[in-house]
Every structure is written in C-alpha cells, then in structure tokens.
Amino acid sequence: MIALRVVATLILSGLVLSVPSAPAEEPSAAEPGKESAAAPKQRLNVLLVTIDTQRSDSFGIYGNEGGHTPNIDRLARRSVVFDRATSPVGTTFPSHASLLTGLYPRRHGVRYNGDALDEEMVTLAEILREEGYDTMALVSYGSMVSRGGLAQGFIRTSHEVDGTPAYRTNPRRVTTMARGLLKHERKNPFFMWVQYYHPHSPYDVTPYAKAELEDYDGAFADGATVKEFYKVHGKGEFDDDDRDALRTLYDGETREADRVVGLLLDDLEKRGLADDTIVVVTSDHGEVLGEHGVAGHGPLLWQPVLSVPLVIHDPRSPEPRRVEERVGLVDVAPTLLEMLGLPPRPGLDGRSLAAAMKGEPLEERPYYSEVNALNPRQKKKAERDEDAVVVFLGDHKLIVQDGESKLFDLGKDPSELAPVLDVAKDPRGAELAALAASYGKRKPRSKGQTDPGELAPKVEAELRALGYIQ
C-alpha cells in the first residue's frame, strides 16, 4: 500500500471569486509537507488534461469540421489518437477515479458524485509521488479533491482537502494556477492533472454561439442553465431548432476549453518543457444533446455519453498514429506507467496501450460501462436501474438495463437506431450476455462509498446546482 498520504494544499486568495488581471498575480505553489524522494534522471513529465463532458465527435481530429479545437487538433496531429476510447460511466467522480486507478467503478467503489475514493485504493499520483514526482491536481470541479478522495497522492491541489463541497472554479483560474506552477524551476519531474468543467452545462452564450444563434429565438437563445438543460431530460421534447441550438452552445463551450488548453500547450513550448512532457488529453464522459430525444449523461448509455476523445503525445515519438481498436479510460494509468519505465501494477482492469502506440496490434478484449448509482435523495424515488451495464466487444455493444437487452453493431449502426432483433441468435449476443452477467456479479458498493441515507445539506445543494438532483 502506498505510504505517503499527506497532501499539502495550494491555497489561493479568492480561489473561485476572482481572476488575476495580470501574469504577475499568478499564484505560486505551497511547499509540500514532506519532500519528495530524489527523482530519477531524465524522467519525463506528465500533463494530464481532462475536459468534462467532452464528446469525441466535438474535436476536429475525430472528423468535426467546425474548427472548434485548433489547439488540441494541432497536438493530435503529432500524437497517437485512439479512435474508439470508452468511458466506464457517464459521471465525473466515478470516471475520474477509474482514470486515476485503472479500475472500473465497481472495483474502486466510487459510483456517484457523493462518493469518496477509499484510501486503500492506489492512484497514479501516489505511485508517481513515491517515484519522486511533484504531483499537482488543479481542477474546476473542486469537490473531486476537497471531499471526493481524488487528492490522494497529490502534493499540491487547487482546493483544500477538508471534506466540504467545492463548486465550479472558473477555467481561467485553473489555467492561471497551472501556468504559475509551470513557471517554477524544479529538481523533480512533475505529474500535473488539469481538469476543466466546461462544456458541462450550464451553457453560456459564447461569442461563437452568439454569432451562430443570431436568428434563433427558441428556448436556448440566452444559453441554458442547468435547470433549463435538464428540463427536457428524458421527455423527448427537442425540436430540430432547439437541438441545433443546444449543440451550438456546446460547441461554443468546447472552443473555450480548447483555448485554455492551448495556453498550457504554448507554455510547455515557451518554457522548454515540451520535449520532456507526455501530454494526455481526454474526457471523463460525453453528453447526449438531443439524440434519442433526451439530454444529459449519468444514467444514459448511448454512445455520445460513452465515446470520449483520447490523445496521447509522447515527445520521444512525435509521429502521428491512429489506433482503431477499442480502448478504455481504465487503460490510461497502466499506459503511463509503462511509458515512464515503471513496473506494471497487478490486478488492474486496464491494460497498457504503449505497444499499440508504436503500431503493434491490440488484442480484442471486452470493455464495460455502467450508470452512476443513485444518490440517497434519488434512491427514495427508485428511479434508476443501478445494475445497468454495457459490454463492448469490437463493434458490438450490448446494453442490459431495466430488464431489457439491446444489441447494436456500431460498425453498421453508429447512431444506435436499429438494435439486433434477436440477441440470443446473434453470434456475439450470447457471448456479450455472459460477459454482462459476469460483470454484474462484481460487488457494486464498497466502503469507499458514502451512503448515509440522507445527503449532507451542503452536498445536496451542490448536486442539485450541478443537475445531479432534479
């Protein structure tokens, strides 16, 4: 078990209330409570960027022709792009916990945004900290580190680790913190996790959206608050104009995310760090924006939720490559360990993709996704099948939810409009059904989860403000 548990917090004046007006006001890092061990020579840095609710089809590198992500696309053109990366769950805490541990939610125990990662779980940050890395977590959704347990292993964090809720932090503030830390001369390599909240709702009317929506006067003309966004959730009330407007708002938020990511990438170049830094750009999950007549993510298992971008840049091998085989967010931690020359950690659900990044074929294997668990307030209404599961194997996808099984061939039906009529008779149907049943037997909760029967008032207020309680 990882021994180091002390987390020193980066405490900034006016953390979420103001944005510095000049670079001179950029924050500096607090000294860790305990010095890291001596760093191995010539070890690469790691910059992990996660953009909340980012669908893969929003990036130009995945075929979007809107020009929304020029900075990320520029990075991707000299990186490895994974064409079919899968999120384990459409909810922020659980998915990030999987990203940092290499375990599925039913293994690490975090299944909704009220849970906390158990201290017995080992994170990538803990491993790298013991290897001498300066570890930093700078996140927009501060509750992940303040009360969600995802601060484990990080020497510096953007929010105090005090168990209290922390709402959205302006992405400019997070970028300012990250850029301030990149300025520092350091003896040790760094692992920096930067998380941006947009394009998660609420949606503002960005300059791009304002220009595109000039002739639109529907429900989303002034943007979409969380309440407005979820008003149509599950009710099939989208008309074509509203659906297009929602996507325009989303694309505008995506442009803002790309802009701040571009600032980080530029700083790596300016400060001479680019040649020594692995960069990963991905998302925790995507978003349904009117497809199938609904909007949202957490309990939804459609591809716009589960298909996420994954770009990994290795400065030692900058030639572009596409990996077509299916992979998952659970693969990111073991991949980084191998890329850094560290031994694999046994018992993980994920696998290293380092060989695939060099052009070697990946063996086909199943990947799993699930819905987020109900929080105590929702549990009273019993409105969700917490045991719902998705199994992917190649192009095939089986959804087992609410007592029904739906099988799709995503190669022929990427929009999931025509399920296979007889799952039992399909050559892949029985195999996927058996895999789903096996996954369903995994212990669905652990002591890492907090299910007190009643949410603490402050946590309930946070989840309601973010749309997780209706």
C-alpha positions as CSV (number, residue, x, y, z in Angstrom):
1,M,0.0,0.0,0.0
2,I,1.2,3.5,-0.8
3,A,2.6,5.1,2.3
4,L,2.5,8.8,1.5
5,R,-0.9,10.3,2.4
6,V,0.0,13.9,3.4
7,V,-1.4,16.4,0.9
8,A,-0.3,20.0,1.1
9,T,-2.8,22.3,-0.4
10,L,-2.2,25.2,-2.8
11,I,-4.2,27.9,-1.0
12,L,-5.0,30.9,-3.2
13,S,-6.7,34.2,-2.2
14,G,-10.2,34.4,-3.8
15,L,-9.9,31.0,-5.3
16,V,-13.2,31.0,-7.2
17,L,-14.2,34.6,-6.8
18,S,-11.7,36.5,-8.9
19,V,-9.3,36.0,-11.8
20,P,-5.9,37.7,-11.7
21,S,-5.7,40.5,-14.1
22,A,-2.0,40.2,-14.9
23,P,0.5,37.4,-15.1
24,A,2.3,38.9,-12.1
25,E,-0.6,37.8,-9.9
26,E,-0.2,34.2,-10.9
27,P,-0.2,32.0,-7.8
28,S,2.9,30.2,-6.5
29,A,2.8,26.7,-5.1
30,A,3.0,25.9,-1.4
31,E,5.8,23.8,-0.3
32,P,4.8,20.1,0.4
33,G,4.6,18.9,3.9
34,K,7.3,16.3,3.1
35,E,9.9,16.5,0.5
36,S,9.7,14.0,-2.4
37,A,12.3,11.4,-2.9
38,A,15.2,12.1,-5.3
39,A,13.8,12.0,-8.8
40,P,15.2,9.6,-11.4
41,K,17.3,11.4,-14.0
42,Q,15.8,12.2,-17.4
43,R,12.3,11.0,-16.4
44,L,9.5,12.6,-18.4
45,N,6.9,14.9,-17.0
46,V,3.2,14.1,-17.5
47,L,0.4,16.7,-18.2
48,L,-3.0,15.0,-18.0
49,V,-5.8,17.3,-19.2
50,T,-9.4,16.1,-18.7
51,I,-12.3,18.2,-20.2
52,D,-15.6,17.4,-18.5
53,T,-18.5,16.1,-20.7
54,Q,-16.4,16.3,-23.9
55,R,-17.8,14.1,-26.7
56,S,-15.2,12.7,-29.1
57,D,-17.1,14.0,-32.1
58,S,-16.5,17.6,-31.0
59,F,-12.8,17.5,-31.9
60,G,-11.6,18.2,-35.5
61,I,-9.3,15.2,-35.2
62,Y,-12.4,13.0,-34.9
63,G,-14.0,14.5,-38.0
64,N,-15.7,17.6,-36.7
65,E,-15.5,20.2,-39.4
66,G,-16.5,23.2,-37.3
67,G,-13.0,24.2,-36.4
68,H,-13.7,24.2,-32.7
69,T,-10.5,22.6,-31.4
70,P,-7.5,24.0,-33.3
71,N,-5.1,23.7,-30.4
72,I,-6.0,20.2,-29.5
73,D,-6.0,19.2,-33.1
74,R,-2.5,20.6,-33.6
75,L,-1.3,18.4,-30.7
76,A,-3.2,15.4,-32.1
77,R,-1.5,15.7,-35.5
78,R,1.8,14.7,-33.8
79,S,0.3,12.3,-31.3
80,V,-1.4,9.0,-31.0
81,V,-5.2,9.3,-31.4
82,F,-7.4,6.5,-30.2
83,D,-10.5,6.3,-32.4
84,R,-12.7,4.2,-30.0
85,A,-12.0,5.2,-26.4
86,T,-14.7,4.3,-23.9
87,S,-15.7,5.9,-20.6
88,P,-16.7,3.4,-17.8
89,V,-19.5,5.7,-16.6
90,G,-21.1,9.0,-17.6
91,T,-20.4,10.7,-14.3
92,T,-17.5,12.8,-13.2
93,F,-16.3,11.4,-9.8
94,P,-16.5,7.7,-10.8
95,S,-14.9,8.2,-14.3
96,H,-12.0,10.2,-13.0
97,A,-11.5,7.6,-10.2
98,S,-11.2,4.9,-13.0
99,L,-8.8,7.1,-14.9
100,L,-6.5,7.5,-11.9
101,T,-6.7,3.9,-10.6
102,G,-7.1,1.8,-13.7
103,L,-10.2,0.1,-12.1
104,Y,-13.9,0.0,-13.0
105,P,-16.3,1.8,-10.7
106,R,-17.5,-1.5,-9.1
107,R,-13.8,-2.1,-8.2
108,H,-12.8,1.2,-6.8
109,G,-16.2,1.9,-5.2
110,V,-17.0,5.4,-6.4
111,R,-20.3,5.3,-8.2
112,Y,-21.8,8.7,-8.0
113,N,-20.6,12.3,-7.2
114,G,-21.4,12.0,-3.5
115,D,-18.9,9.1,-3.0
116,A,-15.2,9.3,-1.9
117,L,-12.4,7.2,-3.1
118,D,-11.3,4.8,-0.3
119,E,-7.8,5.4,1.0
120,E,-6.9,1.8,0.3
121,M,-7.2,2.4,-3.4
122,V,-3.9,3.3,-5.1
123,T,-3.9,6.2,-7.5
124,L,-1.4,7.0,-10.3
125,A,-0.5,10.1,-8.4
126,E,0.5,8.1,-5.4
127,I,2.7,5.8,-7.5
128,L,4.4,8.8,-9.2
129,R,4.9,10.6,-5.9
130,E,6.8,7.7,-4.5
131,E,8.9,7.7,-7.6
132,G,9.9,11.3,-6.9
133,Y,7.4,13.3,-8.9
134,D,6.0,16.6,-7.9
135,T,2.2,15.9,-8.2
136,M,-0.4,18.6,-8.7
137,A,-4.2,18.4,-9.1
138,L,-5.8,21.6,-10.5
139,V,-9.4,21.0,-11.1
140,S,-12.5,23.0,-11.9
141,Y,-14.9,20.7,-10.1
142,G,-13.1,21.2,-6.8
143,S,-15.2,18.6,-4.8
144,M,-13.2,15.8,-6.5
145,V,-10.2,16.8,-4.4
146,S,-11.9,18.6,-1.5
147,R,-14.2,15.7,-0.5
148,G,-14.1,13.0,-3.2
149,G,-10.8,11.4,-2.3
150,L,-9.1,12.1,-5.6
151,A,-6.5,14.2,-3.9
152,Q,-4.7,11.0,-2.9
153,G,-1.1,11.2,-3.9
154,F,-1.1,14.9,-4.9
155,I,1.3,17.2,-3.1
156,R,-0.4,20.3,-4.4
157,T,-4.1,20.7,-5.0
158,S,-6.3,23.6,-6.2
159,H,-8.7,23.2,-3.3
160,E,-8.4,22.5,0.4
161,V,-8.8,18.8,1.3
162,D,-11.3,19.5,4.1
163,G,-14.4,17.4,3.2
164,T,-16.5,20.3,2.1
165,P,-18.2,20.8,-1.3
166,A,-16.4,23.0,-3.8
167,Y,-18.4,24.2,-6.8
168,R,-17.1,25.0,-10.2
169,T,-13.9,27.1,-10.5
170,N,-13.6,29.3,-13.5
171,P,-11.4,27.6,-16.1
172,R,-9.3,30.8,-16.4
173,R,-8.4,30.5,-12.8
174,V,-7.4,26.8,-13.2
175,T,-5.3,27.7,-16.2
176,T,-3.7,30.5,-14.2
177,M,-2.8,28.1,-11.4
178,A,-1.4,25.6,-13.8
179,R,0.7,28.2,-15.8
180,G,2.0,29.6,-12.5
181,L,3.3,26.1,-11.5
182,L,4.8,25.5,-14.9
183,K,7.0,28.6,-14.4
184,H,8.8,27.0,-11.4
185,E,12.2,25.6,-11.7
186,R,12.2,22.1,-10.1
187,K,14.6,19.3,-9.5
188,N,11.9,16.6,-9.8
189,P,9.7,15.7,-12.8
190,F,6.1,16.6,-12.5
191,F,2.7,15.0,-12.9
192,M,0.1,17.7,-13.4
193,W,-3.6,16.9,-13.7
194,V,-5.7,19.8,-15.0
195,Q,-9.5,19.4,-15.2
196,Y,-11.8,21.8,-16.9
197,Y,-15.6,21.8,-16.2
198,H,-16.9,23.1,-19.5
199,P,-18.5,22.0,-21.8
200,H,-20.7,20.7,-19.0
201,S,-23.9,22.6,-18.5
202,P,-24.8,25.4,-17.8
203,Y,-24.1,26.8,-21.2
204,D,-23.2,30.5,-21.6
205,V,-23.7,32.3,-24.9
206,T,-20.1,32.5,-26.1
207,P,-19.1,34.8,-28.9
208,Y,-19.2,31.9,-31.3
209,A,-22.7,30.9,-30.1
210,K,-23.9,34.5,-30.3
211,A,-23.0,34.8,-33.9
212,E,-24.3,31.4,-34.8
213,L,-27.7,31.8,-33.0
214,E,-28.4,35.3,-34.3
215,D,-31.7,34.3,-36.0
216,Y,-32.7,31.8,-33.3
217,D,-35.3,32.8,-30.7
218,G,-36.1,29.4,-29.1
219,A,-35.7,28.0,-25.6
220,F,-31.9,28.3,-25.6
221,A,-31.5,31.7,-27.2
222,D,-30.0,33.1,-23.9
223,G,-28.0,30.0,-23.1
224,A,-29.0,27.0,-21.0
225,T,-29.0,27.0,-17.2
226,V,-28.7,23.6,-15.5
227,K,-32.4,23.7,-14.9
228,E,-33.2,24.6,-18.5
229,F,-30.9,22.0,-19.9
230,Y,-32.4,19.2,-17.8
231,K,-36.0,20.3,-18.3
232,V,-36.2,18.2,-21.4
233,H,-34.2,15.3,-20.0
234,G,-36.0,12.1,-20.9
235,K,-39.1,13.8,-22.2
236,G,-38.4,13.8,-25.9
237,E,-39.3,17.5,-26.3
238,F,-36.5,18.6,-28.7
239,D,-37.4,20.1,-32.0
240,D,-34.7,20.4,-34.6
241,D,-34.0,24.1,-34.0
242,D,-33.6,23.6,-30.2
243,R,-31.4,20.6,-30.8
244,D,-29.2,22.6,-33.2
245,A,-29.1,25.5,-30.7
246,L,-28.0,23.2,-27.9
247,R,-25.2,21.8,-30.0
248,T,-24.1,25.3,-30.9
249,L,-23.9,26.3,-27.3
250,Y,-22.0,23.2,-26.6
251,D,-19.6,23.8,-29.4
252,G,-19.0,27.3,-28.2
253,E,-18.1,26.0,-24.7
254,T,-15.8,23.4,-26.4
255,R,-14.0,26.3,-28.1
256,E,-13.4,27.9,-24.8
257,A,-11.9,24.7,-23.4
258,D,-9.6,24.4,-26.4
259,R,-8.5,27.9,-25.9
260,V,-7.3,27.4,-22.4
261,V,-5.7,24.0,-23.2
262,G,-3.8,25.9,-26.0
263,L,-2.4,28.2,-23.4
264,L,-1.0,25.3,-21.4
265,L,0.5,23.7,-24.6
266,D,2.0,27.0,-25.5
267,D,3.6,27.4,-22.1
268,L,5.2,23.9,-22.4
269,E,6.9,25.2,-25.6
270,K,7.9,28.6,-24.2
271,R,9.4,27.1,-21.0
272,G,11.3,24.4,-22.8
273,L,9.2,21.6,-21.3
274,A,7.5,20.2,-24.4
275,D,10.4,17.8,-25.3
276,D,10.2,16.3,-21.8
277,T,6.5,16.1,-21.2
278,I,4.0,13.4,-22.1
279,V,0.6,15.1,-22.7
280,V,-2.7,13.3,-22.4
281,V,-6.0,15.0,-23.5
282,T,-9.2,13.1,-22.7
283,S,-12.6,13.5,-21.0
284,D,-14.5,11.7,-18.2
285,H,-17.6,11.2,-20.4
286,G,-19.6,12.8,-23.2
287,E,-23.1,14.2,-23.4
288,V,-26.3,13.4,-25.2
289,L,-27.5,16.6,-26.9
290,G,-31.0,15.7,-28.2
291,E,-30.2,12.3,-29.8
292,H,-32.9,9.8,-28.9
293,G,-35.0,12.7,-27.7
294,V,-33.0,13.2,-24.5
295,A,-30.2,15.3,-23.0
296,G,-27.7,14.5,-20.3
297,H,-25.2,11.8,-19.3
298,G,-25.2,10.0,-15.9
299,P,-27.9,7.4,-16.4
300,L,-27.7,7.3,-20.2
301,L,-25.7,4.7,-22.0
302,W,-25.8,6.0,-25.6
303,Q,-22.5,6.5,-27.5
304,P,-22.5,10.3,-27.2
305,V,-22.0,9.7,-23.5
306,L,-19.6,6.8,-23.5
307,S,-17.4,7.7,-26.5
308,V,-14.6,10.1,-25.4
309,P,-11.5,11.6,-27.0
310,L,-8.1,10.2,-26.1
311,V,-5.0,11.8,-27.4
312,I,-1.6,10.8,-26.0
313,H,1.6,12.7,-27.1
314,D,4.9,11.1,-26.5
315,P,7.7,13.7,-27.2
316,R,10.1,10.8,-28.0
317,S,7.9,9.6,-30.8
318,P,6.0,12.6,-32.3
319,E,4.9,10.8,-35.5
320,P,1.1,10.7,-35.8
321,R,-0.7,7.4,-35.4
322,R,-4.3,6.2,-35.2
323,V,-5.3,3.3,-33.1
324,E,-8.6,1.8,-34.3
325,E,-9.1,-1.0,-31.7
326,R,-11.4,-0.2,-28.8
327,V,-9.7,1.0,-25.6
328,G,-10.9,2.5,-22.3
329,L,-10.1,5.2,-19.8
330,V,-9.1,2.4,-17.4
331,D,-6.1,1.9,-19.7
332,V,-4.6,5.4,-19.2
333,A,-2.9,4.7,-15.8
334,P,-1.2,1.5,-16.8
335,T,-0.2,3.0,-20.1
336,L,1.5,6.0,-18.4
337,L,3.3,3.7,-16.0
338,E,4.9,1.7,-18.9
339,M,5.7,4.9,-20.9
340,L,7.6,6.1,-17.8
341,G,9.5,2.9,-17.5
342,L,7.8,1.9,-14.2
343,P,6.6,-1.7,-13.4
344,P,3.0,-2.6,-14.1
345,R,0.7,-2.7,-11.1
346,P,-1.0,-6.1,-10.8
347,G,-4.8,-6.5,-10.5
348,L,-5.8,-3.6,-12.7
349,D,-8.8,-3.7,-15.0
350,G,-7.0,-1.6,-17.6
351,R,-4.0,-2.6,-19.8
352,S,-1.1,-0.7,-21.1
353,L,-1.5,0.7,-24.6
354,A,2.2,1.6,-25.0
355,A,2.7,-1.2,-27.6
356,A,-0.2,0.0,-29.7
357,M,1.2,3.5,-29.7
358,K,4.2,2.0,-31.5
359,G,2.0,0.4,-34.1
360,E,1.6,-3.1,-32.7
361,P,-2.0,-4.6,-32.9
362,L,-4.1,-4.8,-29.8
363,E,-5.8,-8.0,-28.8
364,E,-9.6,-7.6,-28.8
365,R,-11.0,-7.6,-25.3
366,P,-14.3,-6.5,-23.6
367,Y,-14.8,-3.1,-22.1
368,Y,-17.5,-2.2,-19.7
369,S,-19.6,0.8,-18.9
370,E,-22.4,1.4,-16.3
371,V,-24.7,4.0,-15.0
372,N,-24.0,6.1,-11.9
373,A,-25.5,4.9,-8.7
374,L,-28.4,6.8,-7.2
375,N,-27.7,9.3,-4.5
376,P,-29.7,9.0,-1.3
377,R,-32.2,11.7,-2.4
378,Q,-32.9,9.9,-5.7
379,K,-32.9,6.5,-4.1
380,K,-36.2,7.3,-2.3
381,K,-37.8,7.5,-5.7
382,A,-36.2,4.3,-7.0
383,E,-36.0,5.8,-10.5
384,R,-32.9,4.1,-11.9
385,D,-31.6,0.6,-12.6
386,E,-28.2,0.9,-10.7
387,D,-27.2,-2.5,-12.1
388,A,-27.4,-1.5,-15.7
389,V,-24.3,-2.4,-17.7
390,V,-22.8,-2.1,-21.2
391,V,-20.4,-4.5,-22.7
392,F,-18.3,-3.6,-25.8
393,L,-16.5,-6.2,-27.8
394,G,-15.2,-4.9,-31.1
395,D,-18.0,-3.2,-33.0
396,H,-20.7,-4.8,-30.9
397,K,-22.3,-3.2,-27.9
398,L,-24.8,-4.8,-25.5
399,I,-26.9,-2.7,-23.2
400,V,-28.6,-4.5,-20.3
401,Q,-30.9,-2.1,-18.5
402,D,-34.3,-2.2,-16.9
403,G,-34.7,-5.9,-17.6
404,E,-34.1,-5.5,-21.4
405,S,-31.1,-6.3,-23.6
406,K,-30.3,-4.3,-26.7
407,L,-27.5,-5.3,-29.0
408,F,-26.0,-2.9,-31.6
409,D,-23.5,-3.3,-34.3
410,L,-21.8,0.1,-34.1
411,G,-19.9,-0.6,-37.3
412,K,-23.1,-0.7,-39.3
413,D,-25.3,1.4,-37.0
414,P,-23.2,4.0,-35.2
415,S,-26.2,6.1,-34.2
416,E,-27.8,3.1,-32.4
417,L,-31.1,3.3,-34.2
418,A,-31.5,-0.3,-35.2
419,P,-30.8,-2.9,-32.4
420,V,-30.4,-6.5,-33.4
421,L,-33.8,-8.0,-33.1
422,D,-32.9,-11.4,-31.6
423,V,-29.9,-11.1,-29.2
424,A,-29.8,-14.8,-28.4
425,K,-29.5,-15.8,-32.1
426,D,-26.7,-13.3,-32.9
427,P,-23.2,-14.9,-32.9
428,R,-22.0,-12.2,-30.5
429,G,-25.1,-11.9,-28.4
430,A,-24.7,-14.9,-26.2
431,E,-21.0,-14.1,-25.6
432,L,-21.8,-10.5,-24.6
433,A,-24.7,-11.5,-22.4
434,A,-22.4,-13.8,-20.5
435,L,-19.9,-11.1,-20.0
436,A,-22.6,-8.7,-18.8
437,A,-23.8,-11.2,-16.3
438,S,-20.3,-11.8,-15.0
439,Y,-19.6,-8.0,-14.6
440,G,-23.0,-7.7,-12.8
441,K,-21.8,-10.0,-10.1
442,R,-19.0,-7.7,-9.1
443,K,-19.5,-6.1,-5.7
444,P,-21.5,-2.9,-6.6
445,R,-20.5,-0.9,-3.5
446,S,-17.5,-0.7,-1.2
447,K,-16.5,1.1,1.9
448,G,-15.2,3.8,-0.3
449,Q,-18.8,4.8,-0.9
450,T,-20.8,7.1,1.4
451,D,-24.5,6.3,1.5
452,P,-25.6,7.9,4.7
453,G,-29.3,7.6,4.0
454,E,-29.5,11.4,3.8
455,L,-27.2,13.7,2.0
456,A,-25.5,16.4,3.9
457,P,-27.3,19.7,3.1
458,K,-24.3,21.3,1.5
459,V,-23.6,18.2,-0.7
460,E,-27.2,18.1,-1.7
461,A,-27.2,21.7,-2.7
462,E,-24.0,21.1,-4.8
463,L,-25.5,18.1,-6.6
464,R,-28.8,20.0,-7.2
465,A,-27.0,23.1,-8.6
466,L,-25.0,20.8,-11.0
467,G,-28.1,19.0,-12.2
468,Y,-27.5,15.7,-10.5
469,I,-30.7,16.0,-8.4
470,Q,-33.8,17.2,-10.2
